[in-house]
Amino acid sequence: MKTPLLVTTTLAATLATGMSFADDDCPDAVADWQPREVLRQQLEAKGWQVRRIKIDDGCYEVKGLDQDGNRVEAEYAPTSLRLRKLEIEYDDEEYEDSDDDDDDDDDDDREATKRRPETRTAPNNGIVRGKPSVRIE
Protein backbone atom coordinates (compact mmCIF):
# COMPACT_ATOMS: atom_id res chain seq x y z
CA MET A 1 0.00 0.00 0.00
CA LYS A 2 2.91 2.35 0.71
CA THR A 3 4.51 1.80 -2.71
CA PRO A 4 1.59 3.16 -4.81
CA LEU A 5 1.29 6.16 -2.48
CA LEU A 6 5.02 6.84 -2.77
CA VAL A 7 4.92 6.54 -6.57
CA THR A 8 1.91 8.85 -6.79
CA THR A 9 3.49 11.44 -4.51
CA THR A 10 6.78 11.36 -6.42
CA LEU A 11 4.99 11.68 -9.76
CA ALA A 12 2.92 14.64 -8.54
CA ALA A 13 6.02 16.40 -7.20
CA THR A 14 7.87 15.84 -10.48
CA LEU A 15 5.00 17.23 -12.55
CA ALA A 16 4.67 20.28 -10.30
CA THR A 17 8.40 20.96 -10.60
CA GLY A 18 8.28 20.60 -14.39
CA MET A 19 5.40 23.06 -14.64
CA SER A 20 7.28 25.67 -12.65
CA PHE A 21 10.14 25.56 -15.17
CA ALA A 22 7.82 25.93 -18.18
CA ASP A 23 7.52 29.70 -18.05
CA ASP A 24 6.64 32.03 -20.91
CA ASP A 25 9.11 34.26 -22.74
CA CYS A 26 6.56 37.10 -22.57
CA PRO A 27 5.02 37.07 -19.07
CA ASP A 28 2.56 39.92 -19.82
CA ALA A 29 -0.96 39.65 -18.43
CA VAL A 30 -3.42 38.51 -21.09
CA ALA A 31 -5.82 41.31 -20.14
CA ASP A 32 -3.19 43.87 -21.27
CA TRP A 33 -2.51 42.32 -24.68
CA GLN A 34 -3.15 44.31 -27.83
CA PRO A 35 -5.15 42.57 -30.57
CA ARG A 36 -3.25 40.68 -33.27
CA GLU A 37 -4.94 42.82 -35.90
CA VAL A 38 -3.13 45.92 -34.59
CA LEU A 39 0.22 44.15 -35.07
CA ARG A 40 -0.84 42.96 -38.54
CA GLN A 41 -1.73 46.53 -39.59
CA GLN A 42 1.60 47.89 -38.31
CA LEU A 43 3.59 45.28 -40.21
CA GLU A 44 1.58 45.68 -43.42
CA ALA A 45 2.17 49.45 -43.20
CA LYS A 46 5.91 48.65 -43.27
CA GLY A 47 5.43 46.59 -46.43
CA TRP A 48 5.30 43.11 -44.90
CA GLN A 49 3.01 40.36 -46.13
CA VAL A 50 1.82 38.69 -42.93
CA ARG A 51 1.06 35.00 -43.43
CA ARG A 52 0.41 33.97 -39.82
CA ILE A 53 0.31 35.38 -36.31
CA LYS A 54 0.19 32.85 -33.51
CA ILE A 55 0.91 32.78 -29.79
CA ASP A 56 4.07 30.92 -28.77
CA ASP A 57 5.50 31.01 -25.23
CA GLY A 58 3.28 33.98 -24.39
CA CYS A 59 4.55 36.07 -27.34
CA TYR A 60 3.13 36.86 -30.76
CA GLU A 61 5.02 34.90 -33.42
CA VAL A 62 4.70 36.34 -36.93
CA LYS A 63 5.60 34.52 -40.15
CA GLY A 64 5.56 36.19 -43.53
CA LEU A 65 7.57 38.16 -46.07
CA ASP A 66 9.32 41.47 -45.46
CA GLN A 67 9.28 44.46 -47.81
CA ASP A 68 12.11 42.92 -49.88
CA GLY A 69 10.35 39.56 -50.29
CA ASN A 70 12.54 37.67 -47.81
CA ARG A 71 10.97 35.13 -45.48
CA VAL A 72 10.81 36.38 -41.91
CA GLU A 73 9.89 34.98 -38.53
CA ALA A 74 9.53 37.55 -35.78
CA GLU A 75 8.55 37.52 -32.12
CA TYR A 76 6.71 40.44 -30.52
CA ALA A 77 5.72 41.28 -26.94
CA PRO A 78 1.90 41.22 -26.95
CA THR A 79 1.36 44.28 -24.72
CA SER A 80 3.85 46.74 -26.23
CA LEU A 81 4.17 45.07 -29.68
CA ARG A 82 7.92 45.52 -29.26
CA LEU A 83 10.12 43.34 -31.48
CA ARG A 84 11.90 40.70 -29.39
CA LYS A 85 13.48 38.46 -32.04
CA LEU A 86 13.80 38.55 -35.84
CA GLU A 87 14.98 35.81 -38.20
CA ILE A 88 15.36 36.58 -41.92
CA GLU A 89 15.86 33.93 -44.61
CA TYR A 90 17.31 35.61 -47.68
CA ASP A 91 16.01 34.16 -50.94
CA ASP A 92 17.77 36.67 -53.16
CA GLU A 93 20.11 35.26 -55.84
CA GLU A 94 22.65 37.93 -54.96
CA TYR A 95 23.36 36.14 -51.68
CA GLU A 96 23.40 32.63 -53.18
CA ASP A 97 25.89 33.34 -56.00
CA SER A 98 28.22 35.56 -54.04
CA ASP A 99 31.91 34.63 -53.89
CA ASP A 100 32.06 35.80 -50.29
CA ASP A 101 30.21 32.74 -49.00
CA ASP A 102 31.74 30.51 -46.37
CA ASP A 103 31.66 27.19 -48.20
CA ASP A 104 34.73 25.79 -49.87
CA ASP A 105 34.62 25.93 -53.64
CA ASP A 106 37.11 23.10 -54.08
CA ASP A 107 34.83 21.14 -56.40
CA ASP A 108 34.62 23.76 -59.17
CA ASP A 109 37.00 21.94 -61.52
CA ARG A 110 36.02 18.41 -60.62
CA GLU A 111 34.97 17.61 -64.20
CA ALA A 112 38.42 18.53 -65.52
CA THR A 113 40.19 16.13 -63.19
CA LYS A 114 38.20 12.95 -63.69
CA ARG A 115 39.90 9.87 -62.38
CA ARG A 116 41.76 7.94 -65.02
CA PRO A 117 42.10 4.19 -64.94
CA GLU A 118 45.04 2.87 -62.95
CA THR A 119 47.79 1.93 -65.39
CA ARG A 120 50.73 2.79 -63.21
CA THR A 121 52.93 0.15 -61.64
CA ALA A 122 53.85 0.01 -58.00
CA PRO A 123 56.80 2.21 -57.04
CA ASN A 124 60.16 0.56 -56.74
CA ASN A 125 61.28 2.24 -53.54
CA GLY A 126 61.75 -0.78 -51.32
CA ILE A 127 58.33 -0.66 -49.73
CA VAL A 128 56.65 -2.84 -52.33
CA ARG A 129 58.86 -5.31 -54.15
CA GLY A 130 57.26 -6.64 -57.25
CA LYS A 131 54.07 -8.60 -57.05
CA PRO A 132 53.13 -10.17 -53.75
CA SER A 133 53.36 -13.91 -53.84
CA VAL A 134 50.43 -15.98 -52.73
CA ARG A 135 50.89 -19.62 -51.93
CA ILE A 136 47.95 -21.94 -51.33
CA GLU A 137 48.74 -25.09 -49.41
N, C-alpha and C positions, 0 to 999 in steps of 0.2 A: 504494500500500500504506500510505503514511503517513496519508492522509486518513481511511480507515475507523478506524484506530487512534486518531487525534486526536478524531474524532467520538465514538467509544466512550468514551474517557477523559473527555471533556467531559461527556457524558451521565451517566456514573457519578458524577462530582464534583457535578453539579447535583442529582441525586437524593439523594445523601448529605447535601448541604446542606439540601435541603428537608425531609428527615426529621428533622434536628436542630432545626428550627424548629417541628415539629409536636409540641409537648409537651402533656401533660395538665394540666387545671386542678387536679386532685387527684392529686398525685404519690405517694400512699400505696402501700406495698407490698401486693400482692394477698393475700399470706399473712396480713396484719393486718386485712383487711376483715371487718366484721360481716355476717352474712347479711341479705339483703333482707327476710326475714320479720320480723326484729327491728324494722326501720324501719317496716314495714307495721303491726305491732302497736302501736307507739308513736303513729303517726298516727291509727289507728282509735280509740285510747283518747282522743285529743283531739277526736274527732267527725268526722274526715275520712272520706270515701269514696275509697279509693285505687283508681284505674282501672288504673294502669300504673307499674311501676318498671323503669327500664332504665339501662344504663351509658352515659354520654356524657362524653367527655373525661376519663375516669378517675373521674367522680363518679356518684352515684346521682341520676337525674332522675325525679321523681315527678310524675305528672299525676293529677288527680282533682278532688274537690269538698271545700271546707272545711266547717266546722260550720255556716256560714250558707248553704250551697248555692252559693257562688260558685266558678267554675272557678279552679283554681290549678295552677301549674307551679313546682315547687321543686327546688333542687339541694342535695344533702347530701354531706358528706365521708364516704366509706365506712368509715373506721376509727372516727371519733368520733361519726358520725351528727349532726354539727353542721350547722345550716342555713347555707348559703353564699349562696343567692339565692332570692327568692320573688317570683313574679308573680301577681297576682290580677286576674281579669276579673270585674267586678261585673255581674251580670245582674239586679239588683234594679231595679224600676220607679222607686223613689225617686230613683235616680241618673239615670235616663234623662229624667224629666220635670221635673227641677229647673230653676229659673230661673237658677241660678248657673253654668250651663255656659258654656263658652268660645265656642260658635259664635254667629254673628250671627243674630238673629231678625228680619232685615229683611223676610222674605218672609211674615210673618204675615197681612198685609192685602192680599195680592196679588190675591185674588178681587175685592176692592172696587175696585181700580184697573185694571180691564181696559182694554186699549188700545181707544180708539174710532177709527173710520175717519177718515182725514185729510180734513177738509173746509175746513181753513183755507187762506188764500191766503198767498203769500209776503210777507214783511214789506217795507214800502216805506221802507227806511232807506238807500237808496243802494247797498247791496251787490248786491241783485238788482233789476233794473229790468224789471218786466213779465215777459213770457214770452221765453225765449231764441229767437232766430230761427235757423232752420236753412235753409240754401240748398243745394240739390243742383244741381251743374252737370254 
